[in-house]
Amino acid sequence: MNTETVRPAVTELRLSAFKTHRGVTLPLTRLTLLSGESGSGKSSALQAYEILARLGSGESLARAVGEVAGSPAACVPAGARPDAQGRRGFRIGCTVDGPAGPVSLDLAVQAEPELRIVGERLTGGGETLLTTALTDPDRPTVQAAWHTAGATPVTRAPLPDDRLGTSLLPLRVAGKTAGQRLVLAAAEQVVVALRSAFVCDPRPEAMRGAGTGGPGGAGQDGACGANGAGGAGRGAGVRRSGREAGLSGGPGKPGGAGGAAGSWGAWKRTGASGEAGGWARDTEGARAEGRLRSACDNLPAVLERTSQECARRHAVLVAAVREACAGPVEGLRAVPRQAGGTGESTAEAAVPAGPGGAAGPRAGAAGVRAVLDRGELGELPVEQLGDGELRFLALALVLLTGPEVLAMDPVGEVPSAHQQMTVMADGMDRCMDPRQARELVSLALRMTDRGHVRLLGTVRDASVAEGLPGVQVLHLGV
């Protein structure tokens, strides 16, 4: 393996005991699609990956599980019975390939009666690099032991039981011995790969400004609501334990709540997992309008930025949209919009300047709107597109951009040339007709061939990838 060019990437996802999965191992290539009947566990697989990604980004266990699954109990395998102490839990893991070779990370999480990581194992280079174990249930820590290979074979110390120990190793390991350097290289490789994930779930109702349109708020054609087929609902928010305020030794990311995933969507579910609920503005995780959020509700502002930054990339986006949309498409651009349709200018619609001295748009108003140039037919606001067309546009934009344009935690300490972003798209073909879905998969294949982006998605119809070399389709539930 050429360690100078290999970018860290998750090449295997293990669902040892998670929701409907038991003993499942999913090999991941640069473009992997999961297919299967409803209830086969497609969305659950992506949720397990997202929990790992959030933990790798420094989030607490309670936040990671709460944001993704709604509650710890929702992650426990169906039919799992508690032990004599009333404990139940789940187990997930992954393998990350990169300059340090294959590195495996496995987690055992206690979900009940109290959420905590009770076991973690990091292996690579033929060595066990880190192990943790819960030795005293009354203390909010686990006993950790990591590889040293010096005068002392291992180093032991307590670590918080609500954080991923692997992500804390760079703060604890000196790197003086060859063994310590191996530990640091493996830990960095895993953390970089996990932090390089972006969950993309374009919501047409949010993109149109519907926001809290009620349970299952349908878009223009009514085919794709907040509870659309194939979409895993987000949890109501953070479920905090008594220790959630933070333990010393558990570093938070700049900006506080969120880490990599804290702004994965500026819209989030208002109902618990599996319940009906609308989508509400997540002001806690909001970032600058120039970075695309998970729900893609700020797409016009991002289009304004990307069209100015790279004309060639924007031309590729326009060409892709032309293939997916009905009617002529000669261009795609962001234009100033009037606030509320009253003739009030965007500047007049801004709220007074805050402490930072910058005025922001009034709540519910955007400074620009995205329009399609239909040639002789004039301009068409993108919010008038069908749900499938809107989702195609948003996903295509994500595939054509990078971490700098997306609301994710950039791995600033690693050169971008050594990074590889992974886009996770649950219900990738939701609301799309077969032609649109096929075009989106073809675009994804072209972009993943370049080596800077990977895609893990779920589809209802696996035939959209037939005859496309380089696309791996894994059929679940068979």
Buried (B, 14 or more C-beta within 10 A) or exposed (E): EEEEEBBBBBBBBBBBBBBBBBEBEBEBBBBBBBBBEEEBBBBBBBBBBBBBBBBBBBBBBBBBBBBBBBBBBBBBBEEBEEEEEEBBBBBBBBBBBBBBBBBBBBBBBBBBEBBBBBBBBBBBBEBBBBBBEBEEEEEBBBBBBBBBBBEEEBBEEBBBBBBBBBBBBBEBBEEEBEBBBBBBBBBBBBBBBBBBBBBBBBBBBBBBEBBBBBEBBBBBEEBBBBBBEBBBBBBBBBBEBEBBEEBEBBEBBEEEBBBBBBBBBBBBBBBBBBEBBBBBBBEBBBBEBBBBBBBBBBBBBBBBBBBEEBEEBBEBBBEBBBBBBEEEBEBBBBEEBBBEEEEEEBEEBBEEEEEEEEEBBBEEBBBBBBBBBBEEEEEBBBBEBBBBBBBBBBBBBBBBBBBEBBBBBBBEEBEBEBBBBBBBBBBBBBBBBEEBBBBBBBBBBBBBEEBBBBBBBBBBEBEBBEEBEEBBBBEBEE
